[in-house]
Amino acid sequence: MIPEIEQLLNDQIKYEAKASAQYLSMACWADTRGYNGIADFFYTQSEEERVHMTKLVKFINERSGNAVIPAVDKPRDDFKSLMELFETFLESEEFVTEKINNVIYECLKHKDYNVHNFMQWYVAEQLEEEATARTLLDKLKIIGDDKSGHYLFDRDINTFQAPEQAN
Ligand code: FEO
């Protein structure tokens, strides 16, 4: 494996682990405030990010590289509102997308088409996740401070789909 690419993939493991921890922290925030639907949503998101991380770990090791499991900093848990919670979700997804785009760019530069091909799954996944994060934030902007709106948002969150995913 090209060392520069291996390093980038190991960096990506760290970003996915960070996202997984962040979403678990967001699930806790929601769970302890009575937002059970939102908590379920973030528990699931956290698990998905862990899958993203493990997929990278296996890919590196199967190609005779060395996957490095990182320490993860304490995630944020000081959200002041649902809006802030979901703004953080979108920011996190945008950050991961930017990093994935950089891996793709470096793969092309180093002519590593094998990793480039593997990373396409992440590109598609990010498209979906960013779209979901935007959709949810847009809905919250419409709801504003309306408490019954928050109640319905929490009740229905796991049925919402981003436009790109819906058929
Ligand atoms: Fe795997 Fe949503 O970043």
Backbone and ligand atoms as CSV (ligand in chain L), in Angstrom:
chain,resi,resn,atom,element,x,y,z
A,1,MET,N,N,0.848,-1.198,0.000
A,1,MET,CA,C,0.000,0.000,0.000
A,1,MET,C,C,0.887,1.253,0.000
A,2,ILE,N,N,0.517,2.233,-0.797
A,2,ILE,CA,C,1.308,3.479,-0.849
A,2,ILE,C,C,1.245,4.146,0.541
A,3,PRO,N,N,2.411,4.408,1.156
A,3,PRO,CA,C,2.407,4.932,2.537
A,3,PRO,C,C,1.547,6.187,2.739
A,4,GLU,N,N,1.607,7.106,1.794
A,4,GLU,CA,C,0.809,8.343,1.943
A,4,GLU,C,C,-0.687,8.030,1.975
A,5,ILE,N,N,-1.080,7.073,1.161
A,5,ILE,CA,C,-2.509,6.713,1.102
A,5,ILE,C,C,-2.900,5.962,2.376
A,6,GLU,N,N,-2.011,5.086,2.830
A,6,GLU,CA,C,-2.273,4.347,4.079
A,6,GLU,C,C,-2.467,5.343,5.237
A,7,GLN,N,N,-1.628,6.372,5.256
A,7,GLN,CA,C,-1.749,7.383,6.318
A,7,GLN,C,C,-3.101,8.102,6.232
A,8,LEU,N,N,-3.497,8.430,5.004
A,8,LEU,CA,C,-4.790,9.121,4.825
A,8,LEU,C,C,-5.956,8.235,5.258
A,9,LEU,N,N,-5.856,6.952,4.967
A,9,LEU,CA,C,-6.932,6.029,5.376
A,9,LEU,C,C,-6.956,5.887,6.894
A,10,ASN,N,N,-5.769,5.878,7.496
A,10,ASN,CA,C,-5.730,5.826,8.964
A,10,ASN,C,C,-6.296,7.111,9.567
A,11,ASP,N,N,-6.036,8.233,8.924
A,11,ASP,CA,C,-6.645,9.497,9.382
A,11,ASP,C,C,-8.168,9.395,9.293
A,12,GLN,N,N,-8.621,8.778,8.208
A,12,GLN,CA,C,-10.068,8.654,7.997
A,12,GLN,C,C,-10.700,7.777,9.083
A,13,ILE,N,N,-9.977,6.760,9.526
A,13,ILE,CA,C,-10.455,5.913,10.640
A,13,ILE,C,C,-10.738,6.802,11.843
A,14,LYS,N,N,-9.819,7.744,12.083
A,14,LYS,CA,C,-9.959,8.659,13.225
A,14,LYS,C,C,-11.210,9.532,13.073
A,15,TYR,N,N,-11.454,10.030,11.874
A,15,TYR,CA,C,-12.618,10.911,11.660
A,15,TYR,C,C,-13.933,10.150,11.830
A,16,GLU,N,N,-13.938,8.895,11.366
A,16,GLU,CA,C,-15.159,8.091,11.510
A,16,GLU,C,C,-15.391,7.750,12.983
A,17,ALA,N,N,-14.300,7.447,13.705
A,17,ALA,CA,C,-14.410,7.144,15.134
A,17,ALA,C,C,-14.908,8.378,15.887
A,18,LYS,N,N,-14.401,9.539,15.469
A,18,LYS,CA,C,-14.808,10.787,16.109
A,18,LYS,C,C,-16.301,11.050,15.867
A,19,ALA,N,N,-16.750,10.812,14.642
A,19,ALA,CA,C,-18.168,11.015,14.311
A,19,ALA,C,C,-19.032,10.029,15.116
A,20,SER,N,N,-18.576,8.789,15.240
A,20,SER,CA,C,-19.331,7.787,15.985
A,20,SER,C,C,-19.483,8.218,17.449
A,21,ALA,N,N,-18.406,8.693,18.046
A,21,ALA,CA,C,-18.458,9.141,19.446
A,21,ALA,C,C,-19.334,10.389,19.580
A,22,GLN,N,N,-19.221,11.290,18.601
A,22,GLN,CA,C,-20.014,12.517,18.652
A,22,GLN,C,C,-21.515,12.196,18.615
A,23,TYR,N,N,-21.895,11.266,17.749
A,23,TYR,CA,C,-23.326,10.957,17.599
A,23,TYR,C,C,-23.850,10.190,18.809
A,24,LEU,N,N,-22.967,9.414,19.447
A,24,LEU,CA,C,-23.376,8.722,20.673
A,24,LEU,C,C,-23.626,9.755,21.775
A,25,SER,N,N,-22.782,10.749,21.822
A,25,SER,CA,C,-22.950,11.826,22.801
A,25,SER,C,C,-24.245,12.605,22.523
A,26,MET,N,N,-24.548,12.804,21.239
A,26,MET,CA,C,-25.779,13.502,20.867
A,26,MET,C,C,-27.007,12.655,21.217
A,27,ALA,N,N,-26.864,11.338,21.065
A,27,ALA,CA,C,-27.967,10.435,21.458
A,27,ALA,C,C,-28.226,10.558,22.957
A,28,CYS,N,N,-27.155,10.620,23.732
A,28,CYS,CA,C,-27.300,10.762,25.194
A,28,CYS,C,C,-27.981,12.077,25.539
A,29,TRP,N,N,-27.556,13.143,24.873
A,29,TRP,CA,C,-28.143,14.477,25.120
A,29,TRP,C,C,-29.656,14.405,24.908
A,30,ALA,N,N,-30.056,13.794,23.778
A,30,ALA,CA,C,-31.482,13.721,23.439
A,30,ALA,C,C,-32.225,12.783,24.397
A,31,ASP,N,N,-31.598,11.653,24.702
A,31,ASP,CA,C,-32.232,10.626,25.544
A,31,ASP,C,C,-32.549,11.167,26.935
A,32,THR,N,N,-31.673,12.015,27.452
A,32,THR,CA,C,-31.863,12.517,28.826
A,32,THR,C,C,-32.776,13.741,28.863
A,33,ARG,N,N,-33.264,14.155,27.701
A,33,ARG,CA,C,-34.188,15.290,27.659
A,33,ARG,C,C,-35.560,14.895,27.122
A,34,GLY,N,N,-35.794,13.604,27.023
A,34,GLY,CA,C,-37.113,13.136,26.607
A,34,GLY,C,C,-37.323,13.040,25.105
A,35,TYR,N,N,-36.251,13.292,24.338
A,35,TYR,CA,C,-36.363,13.186,22.870
A,35,TYR,C,C,-35.957,11.775,22.445
A,36,ASN,N,N,-36.852,10.827,22.629
A,36,ASN,CA,C,-36.490,9.429,22.367
A,36,ASN,C,C,-36.282,9.108,20.884
A,37,GLY,N,N,-37.073,9.752,20.030
A,37,GLY,CA,C,-36.925,9.524,18.587
A,37,GLY,C,C,-35.575,10.026,18.099
A,38,ILE,N,N,-35.208,11.216,18.547
A,38,ILE,CA,C,-33.918,11.802,18.155
A,38,ILE,C,C,-32.775,10.960,18.723
A,39,ALA,N,N,-32.954,10.478,19.944
A,39,ALA,CA,C,-31.926,9.616,20.552
A,39,ALA,C,C,-31.740,8.362,19.694
A,40,ASP,N,N,-32.825,7.726,19.312
A,40,ASP,CA,C,-32.723,6.517,18.473
A,40,ASP,C,C,-32.006,6.821,17.171
A,41,PHE,N,N,-32.362,7.975,16.577
A,41,PHE,CA,C,-31.734,8.379,15.321
A,41,PHE,C,C,-30.209,8.461,15.495
A,42,PHE,N,N,-29.751,9.113,16.573
A,42,PHE,CA,C,-28.302,9.275,16.755
A,42,PHE,C,C,-27.621,7.989,17.239
A,43,TYR,N,N,-28.334,7.140,17.988
A,43,TYR,CA,C,-27.729,5.844,18.332
A,43,TYR,C,C,-27.435,5.073,17.038
A,44,THR,N,N,-28.384,5.121,16.117
A,44,THR,CA,C,-28.198,4.418,14.843
A,44,THR,C,C,-27.070,5.057,14.026
A,45,GLN,N,N,-27.061,6.392,13.989
A,45,GLN,CA,C,-25.997,7.090,13.243
A,45,GLN,C,C,-24.628,6.723,13.799
A,46,SER,N,N,-24.556,6.662,15.127
A,46,SER,CA,C,-23.284,6.332,15.771
A,46,SER,C,C,-22.806,4.941,15.341
A,47,GLU,N,N,-23.740,4.004,15.302
A,47,GLU,CA,C,-23.381,2.641,14.884
A,47,GLU,C,C,-22.936,2.620,13.422
A,48,GLU,N,N,-23.606,3.419,12.595
A,48,GLU,CA,C,-23.223,3.463,11.177
A,48,GLU,C,C,-21.795,3.980,11.007
A,49,GLU,N,N,-21.453,5.001,11.789
A,49,GLU,CA,C,-20.095,5.553,11.693
A,49,GLU,C,C,-19.060,4.530,12.145
A,50,ARG,N,N,-19.456,3.714,13.113
A,50,ARG,CA,C,-18.535,2.664,13.561
A,50,ARG,C,C,-18.313,1.640,12.444
A,51,VAL,N,N,-19.381,1.359,11.703
A,51,VAL,CA,C,-19.254,0.454,10.559
A,51,VAL,C,C,-18.317,1.072,9.514
A,52,HIS,N,N,-18.468,2.382,9.281
A,52,HIS,CA,C,-17.585,3.070,8.323
A,52,HIS,C,C,-16.123,2.911,8.757
A,53,MET,N,N,-15.903,3.047,10.069
A,53,MET,CA,C,-14.547,2.941,10.603
A,53,MET,C,C,-14.006,1.519,10.414
A,54,THR,N,N,-14.813,0.528,10.777
A,54,THR,CA,C,-14.357,-0.867,10.721
A,54,THR,C,C,-14.065,-1.304,9.287
A,55,LYS,N,N,-14.874,-0.794,8.370
A,55,LYS,CA,C,-14.661,-1.110,6.947
A,55,LYS,C,C,-13.261,-0.637,6.498
A,56,LEU,N,N,-12.856,0.525,6.951
A,56,LEU,CA,C,-11.527,1.045,6.629
A,56,LEU,C,C,-10.434,0.209,7.301
A,57,VAL,N,N,-10.686,-0.161,8.573
A,57,VAL,CA,C,-9.699,-0.967,9.318
A,57,VAL,C,C,-9.431,-2.269,8.560
A,58,LYS,N,N,-10.506,-2.943,8.162
A,58,LYS,CA,C,-10.356,-4.229,7.475
A,58,LYS,C,C,-9.682,-4.058,6.121
A,59,PHE,N,N,-10.078,-3.015,5.411
A,59,PHE,CA,C,-9.514,-2.770,4.088
A,59,PHE,C,C,-7.996,-2.594,4.169
A,60,ILE,N,N,-7.547,-1.796,5.121
A,60,ILE,CA,C,-6.098,-1.553,5.270
A,60,ILE,C,C,-5.382,-2.862,5.615
A,61,ASN,N,N,-5.904,-3.578,6.613
A,61,ASN,CA,C,-5.230,-4.809,7.070
A,61,ASN,C,C,-5.214,-5.893,5.995
A,62,GLU,N,N,-6.297,-5.983,5.227
A,62,GLU,CA,C,-6.363,-7.000,4.170
A,62,GLU,C,C,-5.378,-6.718,3.037
A,63,ARG,N,N,-4.891,-5.493,2.971
A,63,ARG,CA,C,-3.936,-5.138,1.926
A,63,ARG,C,C,-2.522,-4.969,2.490
A,64,SER,N,N,-2.258,-5.698,3.533
A,64,SER,CA,C,-0.937,-5.710,4.173
A,64,SER,C,C,-0.506,-4.374,4.752
A,65,GLY,N,N,-1.461,-3.523,5.018
A,65,GLY,CA,C,-1.135,-2.288,5.719
A,65,GLY,C,C,-1.351,-2.500,7.203
A,66,ASN,N,N,-1.216,-1.438,7.971
A,66,ASN,CA,C,-1.457,-1.513,9.416
A,66,ASN,C,C,-2.480,-0.474,9.821
A,67,ALA,N,N,-3.667,-0.950,10.157
A,67,ALA,CA,C,-4.694,-0.027,10.637
A,67,ALA,C,C,-4.353,0.366,12.078
A,68,VAL,N,N,-4.475,1.650,12.360
A,68,VAL,CA,C,-4.173,2.146,13.707
A,68,VAL,C,C,-5.472,2.618,14.358
A,69,ILE,N,N,-5.753,2.068,15.533
A,69,ILE,CA,C,-6.983,2.461,16.249
A,69,ILE,C,C,-6.667,3.672,17.122
A,70,PRO,N,N,-7.358,4.767,16.853
A,70,PRO,CA,C,-6.997,6.012,17.531
A,70,PRO,C,C,-7.696,6.224,18.878
A,71,ALA,N,N,-7.088,7.065,19.703
A,71,ALA,CA,C,-7.784,7.571,20.889
A,71,ALA,C,C,-8.768,8.615,20.385
A,72,VAL,N,N,-9.905,8.686,21.022
A,72,VAL,CA,C,-10.903,9.662,20.572
A,72,VAL,C,C,-11.108,10.713,21.662
A,73,ASP,N,N,-11.049,11.980,21.254
A,73,ASP,CA,C,-11.287,13.075,22.211
A,73,ASP,C,C,-12.724,13.036,22.704
A,74,LYS,N,N,-12.943,13.600,23.871
A,74,LYS,CA,C,-14.299,13.675,24.403
A,74,LYS,C,C,-15.169,14.480,23.431
A,75,PRO,N,N,-16.292,13.896,23.024
A,75,PRO,CA,C,-17.153,14.626,22.086
A,75,PRO,C,C,-17.916,15.753,22.773
A,76,ARG,N,N,-18.460,16.633,21.970
A,76,ARG,CA,C,-19.281,17.741,22.507
A,76,ARG,C,C,-20.540,17.214,23.164
A,77,ASP,N,N,-20.947,17.827,24.268
A,77,ASP,CA,C,-22.229,17.452,24.884
A,77,ASP,C,C,-22.919,18.680,25.483
A,78,ASP,N,N,-22.514,19.851,25.013
A,78,ASP,CA,C,-22.994,21.098,25.623
A,78,ASP,C,C,-24.004,21.833,24.723
A,79,PHE,N,N,-24.843,21.065,24.058
A,79,PHE,CA,C,-25.779,21.680,23.113
A,79,PHE,C,C,-26.840,22.505,23.842
A,80,LYS,N,N,-27.118,23.671,23.284
A,80,LYS,CA,C,-28.091,24.568,23.933
A,80,LYS,C,C,-29.501,24.361,23.385
A,81,SER,N,N,-29.596,23.717,22.234
A,81,SER,CA,C,-30.914,23.570,21.596
A,81,SER,C,C,-30.871,22.433,20.571
A,82,LEU,N,N,-32.057,22.048,20.119
A,82,LEU,CA,C,-32.131,21.049,19.046
A,82,LEU,C,C,-31.443,21.569,17.795
A,83,MET,N,N,-31.611,22.869,17.558
A,83,MET,CA,C,-30.993,23.491,16.380
A,83,MET,C,C,-29.474,23.306,16.417
A,84,GLU,N,N,-28.901,23.557,17.579
A,84,GLU,CA,C,-27.447,23.426,17.720
A,84,GLU,C,C,-27.007,21.969,17.551
A,85,LEU,N,N,-27.835,21.070,18.042
A,85,LEU,CA,C,-27.544,19.640,17.907
A,85,LEU,C,C,-27.449,19.258,16.422
A,86,PHE,N,N,-28.421,19.722,15.658
A,86,PHE,CA,C,-28.463,19.336,14.251
A,86,PHE,C,C,-27.517,20.159,13.377
A,87,GLU,N,N,-27.173,21.360,13.829
A,87,GLU,CA,C,-26.117,22.112,13.128
A,87,GLU,C,C,-24.792,21.368,13.272
A,88,THR,N,N,-24.566,20.823,14.460
A,88,THR,CA,C,-23.328,20.071,14.715
A,88,THR,C,C,-23.293,18.808,13.865
A,89,PHE,N,N,-24.451,18.186,13.702
A,89,PHE,CA,C,-24.548,16.990,12.857
A,89,PHE,C,C,-24.131,17.324,11.415
A,90,LEU,N,N,-24.697,18.405,10.878
A,90,LEU,CA,C,-24.359,18.779,9.501
A,90,LEU,C,C,-22.879,19.157,9.380
A,91,GLU,N,N,-22.385,19.929,10.331
A,91,GLU,CA,C,-20.959,20.318,10.290
A,91,GLU,C,C,-20.060,19.079,10.296
A,92,SER,N,N,-20.414,18.106,11.123
A,92,SER,CA,C,-19.621,16.886,11.224
A,92,SER,C,C,-19.612,16.142,9.883
A,93,GLU,N,N,-20.776,16.039,9.259
A,93,GLU,CA,C,-20.855,15.337,7.970
A,93,GLU,C,C,-20.107,16.094,6.874
A,94,GLU,N,N,-20.205,17.425,6.899
A,94,GLU,CA,C,-19.477,18.211,5.893
A,94,GLU,C,C,-17.969,18.031,6.049
A,95,PHE,N,N,-17.534,17.961,7.302
A,95,PHE,CA,C,-16.111,17.763,7.581
A,95,PHE,C,C,-15.638,16.422,7.016
A,96,VAL,N,N,-16.422,15.363,7.282
A,96,VAL,CA,C,-16.049,14.026,6.804
A,96,VAL,C,C,-16.028,13.996,5.268
A,97,THR,N,N,-16.999,14.636,4.646
A,97,THR,CA,C,-17.044,14.675,3.173
A,97,THR,C,C,-15.787,15.331,2.612
A,98,GLU,N,N,-15.396,16.437,3.244
A,98,GLU,CA,C,-14.193,17.157,2.786
A,98,GLU,C,C,-12.971,16.238,2.875
A,99,LYS,N,N,-12.870,15.475,3.947
A,99,LYS,CA,C,-11.727,14.573,4.134
A,99,LYS,C,C,-11.766,13.435,3.110
A,100,ILE,N,N,-12.944,12.924,2.835
A,100,ILE,CA,C,-13.069,11.852,1.842
A,100,ILE,C,C,-12.690,12.375,0.454
A,101,ASN,N,N,-13.153,13.566,0.143
A,101,ASN,CA,C,-12.784,14.164,-1.143
A,101,ASN,C,C,-11.272,14.290,-1.266
A,102,ASN,N,N,-10.628,14.609,-0.157
A,102,ASN,CA,C,-9.171,14.735,-0.183
A,102,ASN,C,C,-8.497,13.377,-0.428
A,103,VAL,N,N,-9.046,12.323,0.172
A,103,VAL,CA,C,-8.487,10.981,-0.073
A,103,VAL,C,C,-8.613,10.646,-1.563
A,104,ILE,N,N,-9.772,10.932,-2.123
A,104,ILE,CA,C,-10.018,10.658,-3.551
A,104,ILE,C,C,-8.998,11.424,-4.413
A,105,TYR,N,N,-8.812,12.683,-4.078
A,105,TYR,CA,C,-7.873,13.538,-4.815
A,105,TYR,C,C,-6.461,12.932,-4.774
A,106,GLU,N,N,-6.039,12.517,-3.579
A,106,GLU,CA,C,-4.686,11.958,-3.425
A,106,GLU,C,C,-4.564,10.605,-4.137
A,107,CYS,N,N,-5.639,9.826,-4.141
A,107,CYS,CA,C,-5.623,8.536,-4.855
A,107,CYS,C,C,-5.364,8.760,-6.340
A,108,LEU,N,N,-6.016,9.749,-6.889
A,108,LEU,CA,C,-5.838,10.033,-8.317
A,108,LEU,C,C,-4.416,10.534,-8.570
A,109,LYS,N,N,-3.940,11.372,-7.667
A,109,LYS,CA,C,-2.581,11.912,-7.805
A,109,LYS,C,C,-1.540,10.785,-7.788
A,110,HIS,N,N,-1.754,9.793,-6.915
A,110,HIS,CA,C,-0.806,8.677,-6.790
A,110,HIS,C,C,-1.170,7.502,-7.701
A,111,LYS,N,N,-2.176,7.688,-8.506
A,111,LYS,CA,C,-2.666,6.618,-9.408
A,111,LYS,C,C,-3.020,5.338,-8.623
A,112,ASP,N,N,-3.593,5.507,-7.444
A,112,ASP,CA,C,-4.017,4.346,-6.656
A,112,ASP,C,C,-5.507,4.091,-6.926
A,113,TYR,N,N,-5.769,3.394,-8.005
A,113,TYR,CA,C,-7.160,3.208,-8.450
A,113,TYR,C,C,-7.907,2.181,-7.603
A,114,ASN,N,N,-7.165,1.326,-6.943
A,114,ASN,CA,C,-7.763,0.338,-6.053
A,114,ASN,C,C,-8.460,1.036,-4.870
A,115,VAL,N,N,-7.704,1.906,-4.203
A,115,VAL,CA,C,-8.292,2.632,-3.068
A,115,VAL,C,C,-9.353,3.616,-3.573
A,116,HIS,N,N,-9.080,4.212,-4.710
A,116,HIS,CA,C,-10.055,5.129,-5.310
A,116,HIS,C,C,-11.401,4.434,-5.485
A,117,ASN,N,N,-11.353,3.217,-5.979
A,117,ASN,CA,C,-12.567,2.434,-6.191
A,117,ASN,C,C,-13.262,2.123,-4.857
A,118,PHE,N,N,-12.481,1.718,-3.865
A,118,PHE,CA,C,-13.016,1.416,-2.527
A,118,PHE,C,C,-13.710,2.648,-1.928
A,119,MET,N,N,-13.124,3.806,-2.138
A,119,MET,CA,C,-13.639,5.028,-1.521
A,119,MET,C,C,-14.946,5.517,-2.141
A,120,GLN,N,N,-15.296,4.981,-3.305
A,120,GLN,CA,C,-16.546,5.430,-3.940
A,120,GLN,C,C,-17.767,5.128,-3.058
A,121,TRP,N,N,-17.692,4.043,-2.300
A,121,TRP,CA,C,-18.778,3.695,-1.366
A,121,TRP,C,C,-18.965,4.830,-0.359
A,122,TYR,N,N,-17.851,5.389,0.101
A,122,TYR,CA,C,-17.919,6.478,1.081
A,122,TYR,C,C,-18.478,7.761,0.455
A,123,VAL,N,N,-18.143,7.978,-0.798
A,123,VAL,CA,C,-18.660,9.158,-1.493
A,123,VAL,C,C,-20.188,9.096,-1.539
A,124,ALA,N,N,-20.710,7.934,-1.922
A,124,ALA,CA,C,-22.166,7.760,-2.015
A,124,ALA,C,C,-22.810,7.889,-0.634
A,125,GLU,N,N,-22.178,7.296,0.365
A,125,GLU,CA,C,-22.687,7.333,1.735
A,125,GLU,C,C,-22.746,8.781,2.248
A,126,GLN,N,N,-21.701,9.537,1.960
A,126,GLN,CA,C,-21.661,10.931,2.424
A,126,GLN,C,C,-22.751,11.779,1.763
A,127,LEU,N,N,-22.986,11.519,0.494
A,127,LEU,CA,C,-24.045,12.248,-0.212
A,127,LEU,C,C,-25.361,12.087,0.528
A,128,GLU,N,N,-25.655,10.840,0.891
A,128,GLU,CA,C,-26.901,10.527,1.606
A,128,GLU,C,C,-26.932,11.170,2.981
A,129,GLU,N,N,-25.844,11.028,3.716
A,129,GLU,CA,C,-25.836,11.517,5.098
A,129,GLU,C,C,-25.905,13.036,5.164
A,130,GLU,N,N,-25.193,13.686,4.248
A,130,GLU,CA,C,-25.257,15.154,4.220
A,130,GLU,C,C,-26.664,15.615,3.867
A,131,ALA,N,N,-27.278,14.932,2.917
A,131,ALA,CA,C,-28.640,15.293,2.504
A,131,ALA,C,C,-29.614,15.121,3.667
A,132,THR,N,N,-29.453,14.035,4.416
A,132,THR,CA,C,-30.311,13.802,5.582
A,132,THR,C,C,-30.113,14.912,6.611
A,133,ALA,N,N,-28.858,15.238,6.894
A,133,ALA,CA,C,-28.561,16.278,7.890
A,133,ALA,C,C,-29.163,17.618,7.458
A,134,ARG,N,N,-29.070,17.939,6.168
A,134,ARG,CA,C,-29.638,19.206,5.666
A,134,ARG,C,C,-31.151,19.213,5.769
A,135,THR,N,N,-31.767,18.095,5.403
A,135,THR,CA,C,-33.227,17.994,5.459
A,135,THR,C,C,-33.725,18.211,6.883
A,136,LEU,N,N,-33.073,17.566,7.835
A,136,LEU,CA,C,-33.505,17.677,9.231
A,136,LEU,C,C,-33.319,19.092,9.754
A,137,LEU,N,N,-32.208,19.713,9.394
A,137,LEU,CA,C,-31.957,21.083,9.830
A,137,LEU,C,C,-32.974,22.041,9.196
A,138,ASP,N,N,-33.291,21.824,7.946
A,138,ASP,CA,C,-34.305,22.661,7.273
A,138,ASP,C,C,-35.654,22.553,7.985
A,139,LYS,N,N,-36.003,21.327,8.376
A,139,LYS,CA,C,-37.283,21.140,9.076
A,139,LYS,C,C,-37.276,21.879,10.414
A,140,LEU,N,N,-36.169,21.786,11.118
A,140,LEU,CA,C,-36.075,22.474,12.414
A,140,LEU,C,C,-36.160,23.989,12.254
A,141,LYS,N,N,-35.607,24.498,11.155
A,141,LYS,CA,C,-35.677,25.944,10.897
A,141,LYS,C,C,-37.128,26.371,10.690
A,142,ILE,N,N,-37.899,25.530,10.049
A,142,ILE,CA,C,-39.326,25.832,9.845
A,142,ILE,C,C,-40.049,25.818,11.194
A,143,ILE,N,N,-39.722,24.834,12.017
A,143,ILE,CA,C,-40.390,24.671,13.319
A,143,ILE,C,C,-40.048,25.805,14.280
A,144,GLY,N,N,-38.794,26.257,14.238
A,144,GLY,CA,C,-38.346,27.329,15.134
A,144,GLY,C,C,-38.436,26.904,16.594
A,145,ASP,N,N,-39.024,27.750,17.447
A,145,ASP,CA,C,-39.074,27.463,18.891
A,145,ASP,C,C,-40.371,26.773,19.313
A,146,ASP,N,N,-41.187,26.395,18.356
A,146,ASP,CA,C,-42.499,25.819,18.662
A,146,ASP,C,C,-42.374,24.442,19.348
A,147,LYS,N,N,-42.804,24.376,20.594
A,147,LYS,CA,C,-42.627,23.143,21.387
A,147,LYS,C,C,-43.388,21.952,20.804
A,148,SER,N,N,-44.616,22.198,20.308
A,148,SER,CA,C,-45.350,21.065,19.744
A,148,SER,C,C,-44.685,20.608,18.439
A,149,GLY,N,N,-44.054,21.559,17.742
A,149,GLY,CA,C,-43.283,21.206,16.536
A,149,GLY,C,C,-42.118,20.291,16.901
A,150,HIS,N,N,-41.448,20.598,18.005
A,150,HIS,CA,C,-40.327,19.758,18.467
A,150,HIS,C,C,-40.826,18.362,18.819
A,151,TYR,N,N,-42.007,18.330,19.440
A,151,TYR,CA,C,-42.599,17.045,19.825
A,151,TYR,C,C,-42.827,16.177,18.570
A,152,LEU,N,N,-43.399,16.804,17.540
A,152,LEU,CA,C,-43.690,16.058,16.309
A,152,LEU,C,C,-42.400,15.675,15.577
A,153,PHE,N,N,-41.417,16.569,15.599
A,153,PHE,CA,C,-40.113,16.298,14.971
A,153,PHE,C,C,-39.499,15.051,15.618
A,154,ASP,N,N,-39.534,15.017,16.946
A,154,ASP,CA,C,-38.974,13.873,17.680
A,154,ASP,C,C,-39.758,12.588,17.383
A,155,ARG,N,N,-41.062,12.733,17.289
A,155,ARG,CA,C,-41.899,11.559,17.031
A,155,ARG,C,C,-41.646,10.990,15.631
A,156,ASP,N,N,-41.414,11.889,14.652
A,156,ASP,CA,C,-41.377,11.464,13.249
A,156,ASP,C,C,-39.982,11.352,12.639
A,157,ILE,N,N,-38.941,11.723,13.383
A,157,ILE,CA,C,-37.604,11.834,12.776
A,157,ILE,C,C,-37.160,10.569,12.045
A,158,ASN,N,N,-37.519,9.424,12.587
A,158,ASN,CA,C,-37.029,8.196,11.957
A,158,ASN,C,C,-37.829,7.798,10.714
A,159,THR,N,N,-38.808,8.631,10.347
A,159,THR,CA,C,-39.539,8.372,9.097
A,159,THR,C,C,-39.131,9.370,8.012
A,160,PHE,N,N,-38.358,10.420,8.387
A,160,PHE,CA,C,-37.946,11.418,7.392
A,160,PHE,C,C,-36.882,10.832,6.477
A,161,GLN,N,N,-36.947,11.223,5.222
A,161,GLN,CA,C,-35.888,10.839,4.291
A,161,GLN,C,C,-35.472,12.077,3.538
A,162,ALA,N,N,-34.190,12.153,3.252
A,162,ALA,CA,C,-33.690,13.254,2.417
A,162,ALA,C,C,-34.257,13.074,1.015
A,163,PRO,N,N,-34.487,14.174,0.265
A,163,PRO,CA,C,-35.054,14.061,-1.074
A,163,PRO,C,C,-34.259,13.116,-1.985
A,164,GLU,N,N,-32.924,13.117,-1.834
A,164,GLU,CA,C,-32.076,12.280,-2.697
A,164,GLU,C,C,-32.313,10.784,-2.474
A,165,GLN,N,N,-32.788,10.457,-1.216
A,165,GLN,CA,C,-32.962,9.038,-0.909
A,165,GLN,C,C,-34.365,8.562,-1.277
A,166,ALA,N,N,-35.313,9.521,-1.244
A,166,ALA,CA,C,-36.707,9.126,-1.456
A,166,ALA,C,C,-36.965,8.808,-2.924
A,167,ASN,N,N,-37.855,7.864,-3.161
A,167,ASN,CA,C,-38.227,7.554,-4.547
A,167,ASN,C,C,-39.700,7.855,-4.758
L,1,FEO,FE1,FE,-18.904,8.148,7.959
L,1,FEO,FE2,FE,-21.014,10.191,8.044
L,1,FEO,O1,O,-19.243,9.894,8.078
